[in-house]
């Protein structure tokens, strides 16, 4: 049953890649929300930690809310309630992941974990500086989010699981591209946006899949 749910989740994830970009429809929101919702069901059925299920549920809620967010190409500089709500849902999800990773040990610290940690901090500082200049009214919520996902990445190292670490790194990469797409890349830069949208989604789904697989 678990394999069937995983297959269904990945099928919906692939289907979402081929849906029209920029259309805020209920059908598109449902398809976007299904993959991580199914991951949460898999985790619950497998008896995975409650914190993992909670983090996935918050992520799925974030997916639903962001599906109704204003496209970056229509951004008028004002705060978008749907985007802010999605940001908060994912922020809560990352905090839950931090709590989960902080109490999980699959083994000792992996080799070169200090180097990975330094790279994570460096990327977060650079990204935070860029987004601070461009995020406008969402500047401080975005800074809180950058801090939360950095904490998630660092605590992932403590688990001693390369699968958890890979999931955290993929999540950080997905969110970094999302931040650049939302706040930095020019609305008319279609060449870059043709890459960023699929990249964000593929990295994000791969991240959640890796994190679930580490515990199931």
C-alpha positions as CSV (number, residue, x, y, z in Angstrom):
1,X,0.0,0.0,0.0
2,X,2.8,2.4,0.9
3,X,4.4,1.9,-2.6
4,X,1.1,2.6,-4.2
5,X,0.7,5.8,-2.3
6,X,4.2,6.8,-3.2
7,X,3.5,6.1,-6.8
8,X,0.3,8.1,-6.8
9,X,2.1,11.0,-5.1
10,X,4.8,11.1,-7.7
11,X,2.2,10.8,-10.5
12,X,0.4,13.9,-9.2
13,X,3.7,15.7,-8.8
14,X,4.6,15.0,-12.5
15,X,1.1,16.0,-13.6
16,X,1.5,19.3,-11.8
17,X,4.5,20.1,-14.0
18,X,2.3,20.1,-17.1
19,X,-0.5,22.3,-15.7
20,X,-0.7,25.9,-17.0
21,X,1.5,28.3,-15.1
22,X,0.0,31.3,-13.4
23,X,-3.6,30.1,-13.3
24,X,-5.0,30.1,-9.8
25,X,-7.6,27.4,-10.2
26,X,-9.0,24.9,-7.6
27,X,-8.0,22.0,-9.8
28,X,-4.4,23.2,-10.0
29,X,-4.4,23.8,-6.2
30,X,-5.7,20.2,-5.5
31,X,-3.1,18.6,-7.8
32,X,-0.3,20.6,-6.1
33,X,-1.5,19.6,-2.6
34,X,-1.9,15.9,-3.2
35,X,1.7,14.7,-3.3
36,X,2.8,15.9,0.1
37,X,-0.6,15.0,1.6
38,X,-0.1,11.4,0.4
39,X,3.4,11.5,1.9
40,X,1.8,12.5,5.2
41,X,-0.6,9.6,4.9
42,X,2.3,7.2,4.2
43,X,4.2,8.4,7.2
44,X,1.1,8.1,9.5
45,X,0.3,4.5,8.2
46,X,4.0,3.5,8.7
47,X,4.0,4.6,12.3
48,X,6.6,7.3,11.6
49,X,7.2,10.0,14.2
50,X,4.2,12.3,14.8
51,X,6.4,15.3,14.2
52,X,7.2,14.1,10.7
53,X,3.5,13.8,9.9
54,X,2.9,17.2,11.4
55,X,5.7,18.8,9.3
56,X,4.2,17.2,6.1
57,X,0.7,18.4,6.9
58,X,2.0,21.9,7.4
59,X,3.9,21.7,4.1
60,X,0.8,20.4,2.3
61,X,-1.2,23.4,3.8
62,X,1.6,25.7,2.5
63,X,1.3,24.1,-1.0
64,X,-2.5,24.8,-1.0
65,X,-2.1,28.4,0.1
66,X,0.7,29.2,-2.3
67,X,-1.4,27.7,-5.1
68,X,-3.6,30.8,-4.7
69,X,-0.7,33.3,-4.3
70,X,-0.3,36.1,-6.7
71,X,2.1,35.2,-9.5
72,X,5.4,37.1,-9.3
73,X,4.8,38.5,-12.7
74,X,1.7,40.3,-11.3
75,X,3.4,41.5,-8.2
76,X,2.5,45.2,-7.5
77,X,4.9,45.5,-4.5
78,X,2.2,44.9,-1.8
79,X,2.1,42.0,0.6
80,X,0.2,39.0,-0.8
81,X,-2.0,37.5,1.9
82,X,-2.0,34.0,0.3
83,X,1.8,34.1,-0.1
84,X,2.3,35.3,3.5
85,X,0.0,32.5,4.8
86,X,1.8,29.9,2.8
87,X,5.1,31.3,4.1
88,X,3.9,30.9,7.7
89,X,2.7,27.4,7.1
90,X,6.0,26.3,5.7
91,X,7.8,28.2,8.5
92,X,5.9,26.2,11.0
93,X,6.7,23.0,9.1
94,X,10.5,23.8,9.2
95,X,10.3,24.5,12.9
96,X,8.7,21.1,13.4
97,X,11.4,19.5,11.2
98,X,14.0,21.1,13.5
99,X,12.3,19.6,16.5
100,X,12.2,16.2,14.8
101,X,15.8,16.2,13.7
102,X,17.1,17.5,17.0
103,X,15.8,14.4,18.7
104,X,16.6,11.8,16.0
105,X,19.8,9.9,15.7
106,X,20.5,7.4,12.9
107,X,24.2,7.5,13.6
108,X,27.1,9.7,14.4
109,X,28.0,13.0,12.6
110,X,28.9,12.2,9.0
111,X,32.3,13.0,7.5
112,X,32.7,16.6,6.4
113,X,29.5,17.7,8.2
114,X,31.4,20.8,9.4
115,X,32.1,21.7,5.8
116,X,28.4,21.2,4.8
117,X,27.4,23.3,7.8
118,X,29.7,26.2,6.8
119,X,28.3,26.0,3.3
120,X,24.7,26.1,4.5
121,X,25.4,29.1,6.7
122,X,27.3,30.9,3.9
123,X,24.5,30.4,1.4
124,X,21.8,31.4,4.0
125,X,23.7,34.7,4.7
126,X,24.1,35.5,1.0
127,X,20.5,34.7,0.2
128,X,19.3,36.6,3.3
129,X,21.2,39.7,2.3
130,X,19.8,39.6,-1.2
131,X,16.2,38.9,-0.2
132,X,16.4,41.6,2.6
133,X,16.9,44.2,-0.1
134,X,14.2,42.9,-2.4
135,X,11.4,41.4,-0.2
136,X,9.7,44.8,0.6
137,X,6.9,44.5,3.1
138,X,7.6,40.8,3.5
139,X,11.2,41.4,4.5
140,X,11.0,40.3,8.1
141,X,8.8,37.2,7.6
142,X,11.2,36.2,4.8
143,X,14.2,36.7,7.1
144,X,12.5,34.5,9.8
145,X,11.9,31.9,7.1
146,X,15.6,31.9,6.0
147,X,16.6,31.4,9.6
148,X,14.2,28.5,10.1
149,X,15.3,26.6,7.0
150,X,18.9,27.1,7.9
151,X,18.2,25.7,11.4
152,X,16.4,22.8,9.6
153,X,19.5,22.1,7.5
154,X,21.9,22.3,10.4
155,X,19.9,20.0,12.6
156,X,19.5,17.5,9.7
157,X,23.3,17.1,10.0
158,X,22.9,15.9,13.6
159,X,20.7,13.0,12.6
160,X,23.7,11.2,10.9
161,X,21.5,10.2,8.0
162,X,22.6,11.1,4.5
163,X,19.0,10.7,3.3
164,X,17.8,13.4,5.8
165,X,20.7,15.6,4.9
166,X,20.0,15.2,1.2
167,X,16.3,16.1,1.9
168,X,17.3,19.2,3.8
169,X,19.7,20.4,1.2
170,X,17.2,19.9,-1.6
171,X,14.6,21.8,0.5
172,X,17.0,24.6,1.0
173,X,17.8,24.7,-2.8
174,X,14.1,24.8,-3.7
175,X,13.4,27.6,-1.3
176,X,16.4,29.6,-2.4
177,X,15.2,29.5,-6.0
178,X,11.7,30.3,-5.0
179,X,12.9,33.4,-3.1
180,X,14.9,34.5,-6.1
181,X,11.9,33.9,-8.4
182,X,9.5,35.8,-6.2
183,X,11.6,38.8,-5.2
184,X,14.6,39.2,-7.5
185,X,14.1,37.9,-11.0
186,X,12.5,40.5,-13.2
187,X,8.8,39.7,-14.0
188,X,9.5,39.9,-17.8
189,X,12.5,37.5,-17.6
190,X,10.7,34.5,-19.1
191,X,13.9,32.6,-19.9
192,X,14.8,32.3,-16.3
193,X,11.2,31.7,-15.1
194,X,10.9,28.8,-17.5
195,X,13.6,27.1,-15.5
196,X,12.8,28.3,-11.9
197,X,9.2,27.0,-11.7
198,X,10.0,23.3,-12.6
199,X,13.2,23.4,-10.6
200,X,11.5,24.6,-7.5
201,X,8.8,21.9,-7.7
202,X,11.1,19.0,-8.6
203,X,13.6,19.9,-5.8
204,X,10.8,20.3,-3.3
205,X,9.1,17.0,-4.0
206,X,12.4,15.2,-4.1
207,X,13.2,16.8,-0.7
208,X,10.0,15.7,0.9
209,X,10.3,12.2,-0.6
210,X,13.8,11.8,0.8
211,X,12.7,13.0,4.3
212,X,9.8,10.6,4.4
213,X,11.9,7.7,3.0
214,X,14.4,8.3,5.8
215,X,11.8,7.5,8.5
216,X,9.5,5.0,6.7
